[in-house]
């Protein structure tokens, strides 16, 4: 099931050259602009350009390097990185050394279709991922496709299925509640830095919960809390002014109220069901936790 895609922004010549080179690859089905440029919200004129290419098979690094030879004005040869199996994106990626910088990520189309099928039945996987606080859910693949603008070909723009909303919303709320319970445990143990980490993780989890509850995909963005409407002015002021030395159980409970989280109920229930351990409470690799 799809919906209307974002309108592509005007592409400067260097970006157009990259797009045309990717489009010429025989396995590439679609090239899209992603990130802040696609949403029309670049943080500055020098904001990076994020380009996605969806392919039947990932091109070899040598094939990608031939796209933009140094003599074409793109500087030194760029490095191509291919992710290991099990990586949340299963991608190849490279950066074109121009200004503004162009970051290109190639996605196997079969992986995206697989996640579409899983999302339709309310299933997703949590991955540890250093670019985001707390990791990413596997439906990030669908999110970035929905929040990108096609400039060549099309692979559809996924809707957020009701089954995923029903599964993910309580999971994120449970995670937020659990994080706040752990913050109180850290305060009691005299570990305020650990408590602060859990409080901030709770705010991020609430943002995820609120976006998915509205059937909205989320971007990997520095504006996640704002775009989700996860915190009002009072909550933002309290979180901004928090320091490890000021954290007490009472302050953590005030933050829970600000975020609209019933940590004593939702958090304990989340733990009791073993949601943090995977399906049925069975332990798994901490970098990969299946929701269903």
N, C-alpha and C positions, 0 to 999 in steps of 0.2 A: 504494500500500500504506500503511495507516495503523495507528496504535496508539491506545491510550486517551489522552485529553487530560487535562491537569491540571485539578484541581477549582478552580473560581473562588472567590476569597475574597469575604467580605462586602463590599459596596460602600457607602461613605458616600454621603449624599444628593447631594452635588455631582457625584461620579463617576457615580452612577446617572443623573442628569439628562443628562450628556454621552453616556453609553451609549445612553439612550433616544432622544436627538436624532439620533445617528448611525444607529441602527437604523431610524428613520423615513425615512431617505433611500432613494429607490426603487432606486438602483443598489447599495446596500450589502448584501452577502450574509452577512457575519459580523462581529461585534465581539468582541474578545478583550482580556483583561488580560495584559500582558507584564511583563518585567523582574523585579525582585526581589519585587514583590508577588505575581506569579503563582507564583513558586517558594517562597513562604512565608518569604523571607529578607530582609525590608526592613532596611536598615542602621539605621533609626531610625523612630520614629512619624511623623516629618515627611518620610519618603522620598517621592519623586515617585510618581505613578501613571502608568504607561505604558499607553496604550490603542491597540490596533491595529484598523483597520477594513479589511476586504477588499471591494473593489467591482468591479463589471463595468466601470465607468468612473469616473474621479476626479471628484467633484463640483466645480463651479466655486467659487472662493473666496467669492463673494457668497452662495452657497447655504450654505456652511459658517458664515459669519458670522451668518446668520439663526438658526442653532441655539441660540445663547446670547446673546441681546440683553443689553446692559449693565444694563437695568432688572431683569433676573432675578437680580441679585446677584453677577454674575460680573466686576464691575469694568469697566475700559475695554475697548473693542473689541480683540480679539486680532488679531495678524498671521497671515496664512495664507501659507505659502511652498510653492511648487511647484518640484520639482527639474527640472533640465534633462534632456533625453534622454541616455541613457548613464550616468546616475547609478546607483549600485549598487541603490538602492531604488525609483527612479522613483515618488516619493511626493509627496503633499501633507502638510504638517504644520502644526500650530499648538499653542500653549500656552494653557491656560486660567488666568488670573491669580487663582488661589485658593490657599489653604494647607491641606494640601500641594498643590503644583503638579500640574496634570494635563497631560501631554504626549500629544498625539494624532497618530498617523501613519496615513495612508490608503495602502493598497497596491493597485495594479491586480492583480486576481486572475489575469489572463492572464499577467502577468509571473511570478507564482509558479508557475503551471502549466508555463511554459516552462522555468524552472529545475529543476522536478521531472523533466522529460523529459531535460534535460541531465545531471542528477545520476545518473539511471538508467543512463546509458551512460558514467559516469565523467568527465564534463566539468565544468569550472568556470572562472571568470574571477577574477583578482585585481584589485581596485580600490584605488587610493589613496583613503584616507578619513581625514580629520583627527581623528575621534573615537577612533580606535584606532591603537595603535602598529603600524606595518608594513602597514596597510591591512586590507581584509576580502575573503574569498572570496565569490563570488556565492551560494554555498549558505547564506549568512547568512539569506536569505529563508526557507529551509526550516527553519533552526534556530530562528528566532524564532517561527515558526508552531507548531513542535513543543514549544517551551518556553513557550507562552502558554496561557491558560485561556479557553475560549469562554463568553461571557455572553449572546450573541445569535447564533442561527444557527450554522453550522459549515461549515468548508471542509476538514475532515480534518486529521489530525496526521501529517505525513510521517515515515516511517521513513528511516533512513540506508541507502541502497542499497549492496550489496556492491561494485558497480563503482566507486562514489565512494570507498569505503574503500580499495580497491586502488590507486586513482589518487592520492588526496590524501595518504595516509600517507607514502609515500616522497618525495613532493614537499616536504612540510613538513620532513622529516628532512634532505633535501638542502639545503633553504634554511637550516636551522639550522647544518649543517656548513659551508656556504659562508660564513655570517656569521662563524663562528669563525675560518676561514682569513683572512677580511678583517680581523678583529680583530688577528691576528698581524701582518699586513702594516702595519696602522696603528701598532702598537707599534714595529715596525722603522723606520718612517718618522718616529718621534718625534711621533705624533699620538695621544696617549692618550685624548683625549675621543672621537675617532672610534672608537677601539678599544672603549671602554666602550659606545657606542651599539650596536655590532655584537654584543657579548656579550649585552646585554639582548634584542636582537632574536632571538638564538639561543634564549634561554629561552622566549620567547613562541612561537616556531615549534615547539619541542619540545612545548609544551602543546597546540597544535593537533594535532600528530601523534598524541599519546597519546589525545586525546579521539576523534579520527576512527578510530583503530585499534580502539577498543572499540565502534564504531558509535554513538557519542554525539555529538549536536549540541552546539555551544558557544554560550554566551550572550556578548553584548558586556557584559562585567562586569569590575569591578576585582578579582574573585576568580578570574580565569582560571587562574593558575598553581596555586592551591589546588585548584580544582575538577577540574583535569586530573591532579593528582598529579604534576606535571611535575618537582618538586624536593622532595628530602627535607630533613631538618633541616640536614644538613651543607651541602648545596648552597645552601639559603636563607641560612644564616649567611655563606657565602662571597660570595654575590651582594649581600647587604645591606651587607656591609662593604667592598665594592669601591669604590675611588675611582680616578679617572684616573691619579693619581700612583703607584698601587701596581700597575698593570697591567704584566705582563711576559709573554713568550711562555709561560713555565712556568705562570703563573697561569691564562692562557687555556686551556692544555691540562688543567689541573686542573679547570676549569669544564666542559670537554668531557667529562671522565671522570664528573663529578658528574651531568651531563645524560644520560649514556649515549650520547654521539655519537661516531662514528668520522669525524672531520672530514676526515682525509687521504684516506679512501676515498670516503665518501658525497659530500663537498663537491666534490671534483674531478670525480667522475662526474656530478654534477648540472650543473656548469658545462660539462663536455664534451658533454653531451647538449643543451645550449642551453636548458635548462628556464627559465632566467632571461629568455630572449628570446622565449619563446612556442613554438608548435608548429614542430618542425623547425629550431629555432634562428633563425627569421625575426624580425627586429626589429619591435617594435610600440611604440605609445605606451606610455611607462613607467607611465601611470596605469591601463593596462588590459592585462593579460598573460593570454592564453588558455593554459590548461593543455593543452587538446586541441581 
